[in-house]
Each structure stands twice: as structure tokens, then as C-alpha cells.
Amino acid sequence: MTDPRPRLVIIAFSRLVSDARVLKQIARFREQCAVTTIGYGPAPEGVAEHCAIPDEAALWRWPRVALILRQYRRAYRGNAALIAAREALRGREIDAILANDIESAGIALEVVPPQQVHLDLHEYAPRQREELWRWRVFVAPFVRWMTRRHAARVPSVSTVSPGLAREYRAEFGIQASVVTNAAPSIDRDPHGTGSPIRLVHSGAGLANRGIALMVEAVERSTADVTLDLFLTRNDPRFMLELAELCAASARCALHPPVPYEELADTIARYDVGVFVLPPVNVNYRWALPNKLFDFVQARLGVIVGPTPDMAAIVREHGVGAVTDDFTAAALTRELDGLTPATVDAWKAASHRSARALSAELEVEKWATAIGAILSRGR
């Protein structure tokens, strides 16, 4: 029997089963739509069909000569990951496409008109790695070409934070709604804070993410605090340096990453989630990451740097503190003032705010966008 549900294709050049944002898209639509996914790795649970991009077809491997000569159409056409996605889309009957990140926009527009696409921009792509001069010289002009040629043609767009939405509007005239990286709602009660106060950070093991400064701040603090890090090995050299720092510390410990489905229970054993992110590029300046919302769903207190969109949520909901600047000294000052009573008050605020800051409310913005596309199609 033919599936009567609308045919939705979700494209993401990531390992889908570990991409928290894309998994929320899949979970929201897999019942009402016949969802076909295109991306790396095995099939996500509940999809009608999955088209796997070969692991060896890395998205970042653009044809070098074409990029240097600024032959951008040739570079886009010649990327192995895009070739695989293009082949997976060939000949399909499609009602709507939910395309993730800038690279997928052009592929979607090759098979359906712009009115059948919703583009979800996870980062500010034109300045994603602007701290690296090679990227600024060779890659950034190409990404701007993709943004103007593809993304600017799509009428339905979302991104992850208010700051990034303003950047897209100011430079490219793209009117993006905001769908935050909120975590799924969890029904749990906060636990009492003891001594030591246990800090936690999870995420990518990258040198420019301020992880070393968080270790330094804990080491300098006069408060009875510890710090546990659950990090992926994105930068092996940095991770070796960090492992040495933690091995020499009685307060800081480095752990392997945990699967996303286990993360909430893992970090819920702690008291305060910490993330002080130096604004080394525009995406860090306007970051509103998963981990902030993970901390809230785990019923933790939160300490962040003065990253505007993160700081706004922490202050509005009273779930923690914002450091004066992005230095280890500023974080140490916050830690020195910590007491179990203060942290318990933050945890109570996280508990009160958990529903309002949950993914269940945020994903309905995608549902509205895709619903509008499907209504037009009918």
C-alpha cells in the first residue's frame, strides 16, 4: 500500500544518530510524514528510508583548484558528499525538504522550488572559522557565494540564536526565525548541593572553546569546587595537553564523551554546568548551544561568560551567574562566591524554567514552517 503521508526529506551532512538538532527534527515529523533522511551513518529510528552518504565522502573536501580559481559552481558540483546526496534525491517525489546548513540548500533547490524548502542554518556559515586566515582567504568567499546563490532564495529559514538571525538579515537580507537548541523536556527533581560543589562541562574538545581557562579558574579558586569534563576528541593535540593538566590536578578530571541519550542522566549527578566561551569568531559571539539547555533539563545551576544570547537566558530565568568577562580570573571570582545555598536556588530556578526552555516548544516552529509548505503544496 502506498504511504498516504506527505513525503518529507531531511538532509544533514552530519552523523544523524548523534546530531541532537537533527534528531529533534526527525522525532517531530516521523509520525505525520514519510521521512527520508540523507546523511552520514546508520538510519535514525523511525524514518521511512535512509540514504547514507559514504564516510569517505567528507563534506569539507572541496575541489581545491576550483576553490582557488573561484570557480564556485564547479567546486559545488564536484564535492563528493554533495554528489552522493544529489544521487539519493534523483527521481524522488518530494512534498517538502528540510535542509540543514548552508551546503544542503543548493542540493534541495536542484530538485524542488524554493517554496518547498525550509533551510535550518545551524551556524553563521560565512564566518564560521574566521579566526583561520586560510579559511578567510579561500573558503569564506565560496561560502558567501553559497549563501547569496542558494540560501537567500529560500523564503523559509531558521537559525539557532537571535544574534545569528540578525547577522543573516544584516548581510544577506535573510529573514530567519529562531529555533534554539533546546533539549527535550525531562521530568526530574533537583538534588541538594553538598561539598565540594561539583562543576561539569560537556562538548567538543577544542582549544578555542575556553576549556583550559575553566580548568585554570577552578585551580585558582578558594571555593571547595571540582570540575569534570566530558569531551569529544576533536583536537587530539589539545586533548593531550588537557589530559596532562587534569592529571596534575586534584580538582579537575577529564572523561570520555558519553552518548547524547546518556548525557542528561550523567550531568544530572553534578551541581553547576559551566561554559565560558571566548568570542573568537562570530558564531561563538552569538552562541546559544545545546549544553546550556542540557544543564537546565538536568536541573543544574549555570555559569556562563557574557555571551549575549546565553547571558540573556541565564539572567531572565535566574538559573545561574554570568562572569564579567571571558578570562579565568573572572570565572574564579564567580566560583569564589559560590555556596551550596546559592546553587540550590539556581537549581530551583532551572526546575521552574525547564518546560519553558524545552525542545517540545521550540520544534513546533519547524512544524509551523513545514506545515505551511505542505499546505501550499496541497
VENQUIDA-V988675 format. One record per residue. N is the residue number from 1. RES is the residue in three letters. PHI is phi in radians with two decimals (* if undefined). OMEGA is omega in whole degrees, -180 to 180 (none if undefined). Layout:
n=N res=RES phi=PHI omega=OMEGA
n=N res=RES phi=PHI omega=OMEGA
This chain:
n=1 res=MET phi=* omega=179
n=2 res=THR phi=-1.25 omega=179
n=3 res=ASP phi=-1.19 omega=-176
n=4 res=PRO phi=-1.40 omega=-176
n=5 res=ARG phi=-1.27 omega=175
n=6 res=PRO phi=-1.01 omega=-176
n=7 res=ARG phi=-1.70 omega=-178
n=8 res=LEU phi=-1.95 omega=175
n=9 res=VAL phi=-1.85 omega=175
n=10 res=ILE phi=-1.95 omega=-180
n=11 res=ILE phi=-1.93 omega=174
n=12 res=ALA phi=-2.67 omega=180
n=13 res=PHE phi=-1.55 omega=179
n=14 res=SER phi=-2.54 omega=173
n=15 res=ARG phi=-1.39 omega=-165
n=16 res=LEU phi=-1.06 omega=-175
n=17 res=VAL phi=-1.21 omega=176
n=18 res=SER phi=-2.16 omega=178
n=19 res=ASP phi=-1.73 omega=-172
n=20 res=ALA phi=-1.03 omega=-177
n=21 res=ARG phi=-1.19 omega=-179
n=22 res=VAL phi=-1.20 omega=177
n=23 res=LEU phi=-1.06 omega=177
n=24 res=LYS phi=-1.19 omega=175
n=25 res=GLN phi=-1.10 omega=-178
n=26 res=ILE phi=-1.07 omega=-179
n=27 res=ALA phi=-1.07 omega=-178
n=28 res=ARG phi=-1.24 omega=-171
n=29 res=PHE phi=-1.89 omega=-171
n=30 res=ARG phi=-1.22 omega=178
n=31 res=GLU phi=-1.51 omega=-174
n=32 res=GLN phi=-1.50 omega=-179
n=33 res=CYS phi=-2.21 omega=168
n=34 res=ALA phi=-1.46 omega=-171
n=35 res=VAL phi=-1.61 omega=169
n=36 res=THR phi=-1.88 omega=179
n=37 res=THR phi=-1.88 omega=175
n=38 res=ILE phi=-2.21 omega=-178
n=39 res=GLY phi=3.08 omega=-178
n=40 res=TYR phi=-1.46 omega=172
n=41 res=GLY phi=1.49 omega=-177
n=42 res=PRO phi=-1.27 omega=-178
n=43 res=ALA phi=-1.22 omega=172
n=44 res=PRO phi=-1.17 omega=-178
n=45 res=GLU phi=-1.11 omega=170
n=46 res=GLY phi=1.54 omega=-179
n=47 res=VAL phi=-1.47 omega=179
n=48 res=ALA phi=-1.26 omega=-179
n=49 res=GLU phi=-2.72 omega=176
n=50 res=HIS phi=-2.27 omega=176
n=51 res=CYS phi=-1.94 omega=-175
n=52 res=ALA phi=-1.46 omega=172
n=53 res=ILE phi=-1.42 omega=-179
n=54 res=PRO phi=-1.01 omega=-179
n=55 res=ASP phi=-1.03 omega=-179
n=56 res=GLU phi=-1.28 omega=178
n=57 res=ALA phi=-1.56 omega=-176
n=58 res=ALA phi=-1.29 omega=-176
n=59 res=LEU phi=-1.12 omega=-174
n=60 res=TRP phi=-1.30 omega=-179
n=61 res=ARG phi=-1.51 omega=176
n=62 res=TRP phi=-1.41 omega=176
n=63 res=PRO phi=-0.98 omega=-168
n=64 res=ARG phi=-1.11 omega=-176
n=65 res=VAL phi=-1.10 omega=179
n=66 res=ALA phi=-1.07 omega=180
n=67 res=LEU phi=-1.18 omega=-179
n=68 res=ILE phi=-1.10 omega=-180
n=69 res=LEU phi=-1.41 omega=-179
n=70 res=ARG phi=1.03 omega=174
n=71 res=GLN phi=-1.62 omega=-165
n=72 res=TYR phi=-1.24 omega=178
n=73 res=ARG phi=-1.11 omega=177
n=74 res=ARG phi=-1.10 omega=178
n=75 res=ALA phi=-1.08 omega=-179
n=76 res=TYR phi=-1.16 omega=-179
n=77 res=ARG phi=-1.18 omega=-173
n=78 res=GLY phi=-1.66 omega=180
n=79 res=ASN phi=-1.28 omega=-174
n=80 res=ALA phi=-1.12 omega=180
n=81 res=ALA phi=-1.16 omega=179
n=82 res=LEU phi=-1.22 omega=176
n=83 res=ILE phi=-1.07 omega=179
n=84 res=ALA phi=-1.12 omega=179
n=85 res=ALA phi=-1.16 omega=179
n=86 res=ARG phi=-1.06 omega=180
n=87 res=GLU phi=-1.16 omega=180
n=88 res=ALA phi=-1.14 omega=-179
n=89 res=LEU phi=-1.48 omega=-173
n=90 res=ARG phi=-1.02 omega=173
n=91 res=GLY phi=1.37 omega=-177
n=92 res=ARG phi=-1.43 omega=168
n=93 res=GLU phi=-1.61 omega=-171
n=94 res=ILE phi=-2.29 omega=176
n=95 res=ASP phi=-1.65 omega=179
n=96 res=ALA phi=-2.75 omega=175
n=97 res=ILE phi=-2.19 omega=171
n=98 res=LEU phi=-1.83 omega=-174
n=99 res=ALA phi=-1.75 omega=-178
n=100 res=ASN phi=-1.83 omega=177
n=101 res=ASP phi=1.28 omega=-169
n=102 res=ILE phi=-1.08 omega=-175
n=103 res=GLU phi=-1.14 omega=-176
n=104 res=SER phi=-1.46 omega=-175
n=105 res=ALA phi=-1.11 omega=-178
n=106 res=GLY phi=-1.13 omega=177
n=107 res=ILE phi=-1.07 omega=179
n=108 res=ALA phi=-1.06 omega=-177
n=109 res=LEU phi=-1.26 omega=175
n=110 res=GLU phi=-1.29 omega=-173
n=111 res=VAL phi=-2.05 omega=177
n=112 res=VAL phi=-2.42 omega=177
n=113 res=PRO phi=-1.23 omega=-178
n=114 res=PRO phi=-0.96 omega=-178
n=115 res=GLN phi=-1.20 omega=178
n=116 res=GLN phi=-1.77 omega=-177
n=117 res=VAL phi=-2.06 omega=162
n=118 res=HIS phi=-1.98 omega=-177
n=119 res=LEU phi=-1.85 omega=178
n=120 res=ASP phi=-1.86 omega=-177
n=121 res=LEU phi=-1.68 omega=-175
n=122 res=HIS phi=-1.28 omega=-178
n=123 res=GLU phi=-2.34 omega=171
n=124 res=TYR phi=-1.54 omega=-168
n=125 res=ALA phi=-1.01 omega=-175
n=126 res=PRO phi=-1.13 omega=-180
n=127 res=ARG phi=-2.29 omega=-170
n=128 res=GLN phi=-1.11 omega=-180
n=129 res=ARG phi=-2.24 omega=-173
n=130 res=GLU phi=-1.18 omega=178
n=131 res=GLU phi=-1.29 omega=180
n=132 res=LEU phi=-1.79 omega=-174
n=133 res=TRP phi=-1.12 omega=179
n=134 res=ARG phi=-1.09 omega=179
n=135 res=TRP phi=-1.16 omega=-180
n=136 res=ARG phi=-1.06 omega=-175
n=137 res=VAL phi=-1.37 omega=-170
n=138 res=PHE phi=-1.76 omega=-172
n=139 res=VAL phi=-1.72 omega=-175
n=140 res=ALA phi=-0.97 omega=178
n=141 res=PRO phi=-1.06 omega=178
n=142 res=PHE phi=-1.18 omega=180
n=143 res=VAL phi=-1.15 omega=176
n=144 res=ARG phi=-1.13 omega=176
n=145 res=TRP phi=-1.07 omega=178
n=146 res=MET phi=-1.09 omega=-178
n=147 res=THR phi=-1.16 omega=180
n=148 res=ARG phi=-1.21 omega=-173
n=149 res=ARG phi=-1.36 omega=-175
n=150 res=HIS phi=-1.94 omega=-172
n=151 res=ALA phi=-1.07 omega=-177
n=152 res=ALA phi=-1.16 omega=179
n=153 res=ARG phi=-1.50 omega=-175
n=154 res=VAL phi=-1.57 omega=-177
n=155 res=PRO phi=-1.36 omega=-176
n=156 res=SER phi=-2.00 omega=-173
n=157 res=VAL phi=-2.42 omega=172
n=158 res=SER phi=-2.35 omega=173
n=159 res=THR phi=-2.55 omega=-164
n=160 res=VAL phi=-1.67 omega=-177
n=161 res=SER phi=-2.63 omega=178
n=162 res=PRO phi=-1.04 omega=180
n=163 res=GLY phi=-1.09 omega=179
n=164 res=LEU phi=-1.20 omega=176
n=165 res=ALA phi=-1.06 omega=178
n=166 res=ARG phi=-1.14 omega=179
n=167 res=GLU phi=-1.09 omega=179
n=168 res=TYR phi=-1.12 omega=-180
n=169 res=ARG phi=-1.21 omega=-175
n=170 res=ALA phi=-1.19 omega=-174
n=171 res=GLU phi=-1.57 omega=-172
n=172 res=PHE phi=-2.16 omega=-178
n=173 res=GLY phi=1.24 omega=-180
n=174 res=ILE phi=-1.44 omega=180
n=175 res=GLN phi=-1.65 omega=-176
n=176 res=ALA phi=-1.75 omega=169
n=177 res=SER phi=-1.35 omega=-179
n=178 res=VAL phi=-1.96 omega=171
n=179 res=VAL phi=-2.11 omega=-175
n=180 res=THR phi=-1.24 omega=177
n=181 res=ASN phi=-1.50 omega=-179
n=182 res=ALA phi=-1.04 omega=-180
n=183 res=ALA phi=-1.58 omega=177
n=184 res=PRO phi=-1.00 omega=-179
n=185 res=SER phi=-1.12 omega=178
n=186 res=ILE phi=-2.19 omega=179
n=187 res=ASP phi=-1.61 omega=178
n=188 res=ARG phi=-2.61 omega=176
n=189 res=ASP phi=-1.79 omega=176
n=190 res=PRO phi=-1.22 omega=177
n=191 res=HIS phi=-1.76 omega=-179
n=192 res=GLY phi=-1.20 omega=-178
n=193 res=THR phi=-1.66 omega=179
n=194 res=GLY phi=-1.95 omega=179
n=195 res=SER phi=-2.32 omega=4
n=196 res=PRO phi=-1.28 omega=172
n=197 res=ILE phi=-1.36 omega=-170
n=198 res=ARG phi=-1.72 omega=178
n=199 res=LEU phi=-1.63 omega=-180
n=200 res=VAL phi=-2.51 omega=173
n=201 res=HIS phi=-2.49 omega=178
n=202 res=SER phi=-2.32 omega=177
n=203 res=GLY phi=2.57 omega=-176
n=204 res=ALA phi=-1.41 omega=178
n=205 res=GLY phi=-1.53 omega=-177
n=206 res=LEU phi=-2.15 omega=-176
n=207 res=ALA phi=-1.12 omega=-175
n=208 res=ASN phi=-1.55 omega=-179
n=209 res=ARG phi=-1.71 omega=175
n=210 res=GLY phi=1.34 omega=-176
n=211 res=ILE phi=-1.21 omega=180
n=212 res=ALA phi=-1.10 omega=180
n=213 res=LEU phi=-1.20 omega=177
n=214 res=MET phi=-1.19 omega=175
n=215 res=VAL phi=-1.09 omega=180
n=216 res=GLU phi=-1.04 omega=-179
n=217 res=ALA phi=-1.10 omega=179
n=218 res=VAL phi=-1.14 omega=180
n=219 res=GLU phi=-1.09 omega=-178
n=220 res=ARG phi=-1.45 omega=-171
n=221 res=SER phi=-1.20 omega=174
n=222 res=THR phi=-1.51 omega=180
n=223 res=ALA phi=-1.37 omega=177
n=224 res=ASP phi=-1.49 omega=-177
n=225 res=VAL phi=-2.31 omega=171
n=226 res=THR phi=-2.24 omega=180
n=227 res=LEU phi=-2.35 omega=174
n=228 res=ASP phi=-1.96 omega=-177
n=229 res=LEU phi=-2.00 omega=175
n=230 res=PHE phi=-2.04 omega=-167
n=231 res=LEU phi=-2.24 omega=171
n=232 res=THR phi=-1.42 omega=-174
n=233 res=ARG phi=-1.58 omega=-180
n=234 res=ASN phi=-1.26 omega=-178
n=235 res=ASP phi=-2.23 omega=-174
n=236 res=PRO phi=-0.99 omega=-180
n=237 res=ARG phi=-1.11 omega=178
n=238 res=PHE phi=-1.09 omega=-179
n=239 res=MET phi=-1.13 omega=175
n=240 res=LEU phi=-1.13 omega=178
n=241 res=GLU phi=-1.09 omega=-179
n=242 res=LEU phi=-1.17 omega=178
n=243 res=ALA phi=-1.07 omega=177
n=244 res=GLU phi=-1.15 omega=178
n=245 res=LEU phi=-1.03 omega=-177
n=246 res=CYS phi=-1.25 omega=179
n=247 res=ALA phi=-1.13 omega=-180
n=248 res=ALA phi=-1.51 omega=-175
n=249 res=SER phi=-1.88 omega=173
n=250 res=ALA phi=-1.59 omega=-175
n=251 res=ARG phi=-1.97 omega=-172
n=252 res=CYS phi=-2.01 omega=-179
n=253 res=ALA phi=-2.34 omega=178
n=254 res=LEU phi=-1.86 omega=-178
n=255 res=HIS phi=-2.14 omega=172
n=256 res=PRO phi=-1.12 omega=177
n=257 res=PRO phi=-1.17 omega=175
n=258 res=VAL phi=-1.96 omega=177
n=259 res=PRO phi=-0.99 omega=-175
n=260 res=TYR phi=-1.01 omega=-178
n=261 res=GLU phi=-1.21 omega=178
n=262 res=GLU phi=-1.80 omega=-171
n=263 res=LEU phi=-1.12 omega=-176
n=264 res=ALA phi=-1.04 omega=180
n=265 res=ASP phi=-1.19 omega=-180
n=266 res=THR phi=-1.18 omega=-176
n=267 res=ILE phi=-1.32 omega=179
n=268 res=ALA phi=-1.16 omega=177
n=269 res=ARG phi=-1.34 omega=-175
n=270 res=TYR phi=-1.79 omega=-175
n=271 res=ASP phi=-1.97 omega=-174
n=272 res=VAL phi=-2.40 omega=171
n=273 res=GLY phi=-1.55 omega=-175
n=274 res=VAL phi=-2.17 omega=174
n=275 res=PHE phi=-2.72 omega=175
n=276 res=VAL phi=-1.92 omega=-169
n=277 res=LEU phi=-1.93 omega=178
n=278 res=PRO phi=-1.04 omega=-175
n=279 res=PRO phi=-1.44 omega=-176
n=280 res=VAL phi=-1.35 omega=174
n=281 res=ASN phi=-2.58 omega=-173
n=282 res=VAL phi=-1.15 omega=179
n=283 res=ASN phi=-1.22 omega=175
n=284 res=TYR phi=-1.23 omega=-179
n=285 res=ARG phi=-1.08 omega=-177
n=286 res=TRP phi=-1.93 omega=-177
n=287 res=ALA phi=-1.16 omega=172
n=288 res=LEU phi=-2.51 omega=-164
n=289 res=PRO phi=-1.47 omega=176
n=290 res=ASN phi=-0.88 omega=-169
n=291 res=LYS phi=-1.08 omega=177
n=292 res=LEU phi=-1.02 omega=-179
n=293 res=PHE phi=-1.30 omega=174
n=294 res=ASP phi=-1.06 omega=179
n=295 res=PHE phi=-1.05 omega=-179
n=296 res=VAL phi=-1.15 omega=-180
n=297 res=GLN phi=-1.15 omega=175
n=298 res=ALA phi=-1.40 omega=179
n=299 res=ARG phi=1.12 omega=175
n=300 res=LEU phi=-1.73 omega=162
n=301 res=GLY phi=-1.34 omega=-174
n=302 res=VAL phi=-2.39 omega=168
n=303 res=ILE phi=-2.17 omega=179
n=304 res=VAL phi=-2.25 omega=170
n=305 res=GLY phi=-1.35 omega=-178
n=306 res=PRO phi=-1.39 omega=171
n=307 res=THR phi=-1.19 omega=-164
n=308 res=PRO phi=-0.95 omega=-174
n=309 res=ASP phi=-1.29 omega=174
n=310 res=MET phi=-1.19 omega=-178
n=311 res=ALA phi=-1.03 omega=-179
n=312 res=ALA phi=-1.07 omega=-180
n=313 res=ILE phi=-1.21 omega=-180
n=314 res=VAL phi=-1.04 omega=-179
n=315 res=ARG phi=-1.26 omega=-178
n=316 res=GLU phi=-1.06 omega=-175
n=317 res=HIS phi=-1.71 omega=176
n=318 res=GLY phi=1.16 omega=-173
n=319 res=VAL phi=-1.57 omega=-179
n=320 res=GLY phi=3.08 omega=-175
n=321 res=ALA phi=-2.26 omega=177
n=322 res=VAL phi=-2.09 omega=-180
n=323 res=THR phi=-1.23 omega=-179
n=324 res=ASP phi=-1.21 omega=179
n=325 res=ASP phi=-2.66 omega=-173
n=326 res=PHE phi=-1.78 omega=-178
n=327 res=THR phi=-1.76 omega=175
n=328 res=ALA phi=-1.09 omega=-179
n=329 res=ALA phi=-1.09 omega=180
n=330 res=ALA phi=-1.14 omega=178
n=331 res=LEU phi=-1.17 omega=178
n=332 res=THR phi=-1.02 omega=179
n=333 res=ARG phi=-1.05 omega=177
n=334 res=GLU phi=-1.15 omega=-179
n=335 res=LEU phi=-1.14 omega=-178
n=336 res=ASP phi=-1.07 omega=-179
n=337 res=GLY phi=-1.60 omega=-176
n=338 res=LEU phi=-1.23 omega=170
n=339 res=THR phi=-2.34 omega=176
n=340 res=PRO phi=-0.97 omega=-179
n=341 res=ALA phi=-1.15 omega=178
n=342 res=THR phi=-1.07 omega=-179
n=343 res=VAL phi=-1.15 omega=177
n=344 res=ASP phi=-1.07 omega=177
n=345 res=ALA phi=-1.15 omega=177
n=346 res=TRP phi=-1.09 omega=179
n=347 res=LYS phi=-1.06 omega=178
n=348 res=ALA phi=-1.09 omega=178
n=349 res=ALA phi=-1.17 omega=175
n=350 res=SER phi=-1.04 omega=180
n=351 res=HIS phi=-1.09 omega=179
n=352 res=ARG phi=-1.18 omega=-174
n=353 res=SER phi=-1.64 omega=-170
n=354 res=ALA phi=-1.02 omega=-179
n=355 res=ARG phi=-1.20 omega=-178
n=356 res=ALA phi=-1.12 omega=-178
n=357 res=LEU phi=-1.83 omega=-175
n=358 res=SER phi=-1.65 omega=179
n=359 res=ALA phi=-1.15 omega=-176
n=360 res=GLU phi=-1.00 omega=178
n=361 res=LEU phi=-1.39 omega=-177
n=362 res=GLU phi=-1.19 omega=-175
n=363 res=VAL phi=-1.16 omega=178
n=364 res=GLU phi=-1.15 omega=175
n=365 res=LYS phi=-1.16 omega=174
n=366 res=TRP phi=-1.13 omega=-179
n=367 res=ALA phi=-1.05 omega=177
n=368 res=THR phi=-1.11 omega=-179
n=369 res=ALA phi=-1.14 omega=-180
n=370 res=ILE phi=-1.19 omega=177
n=371 res=GLY phi=-1.05 omega=178
n=372 res=ALA phi=-1.15 omega=178
n=373 res=ILE phi=-1.12 omega=-179
n=374 res=LEU phi=-1.17 omega=178
n=375 res=SER phi=-1.14 omega=178
n=376 res=ARG phi=-1.10 omega=-180
n=377 res=GLY phi=-1.12 omega=179
n=378 res=ARG phi=-1.20 omega=none
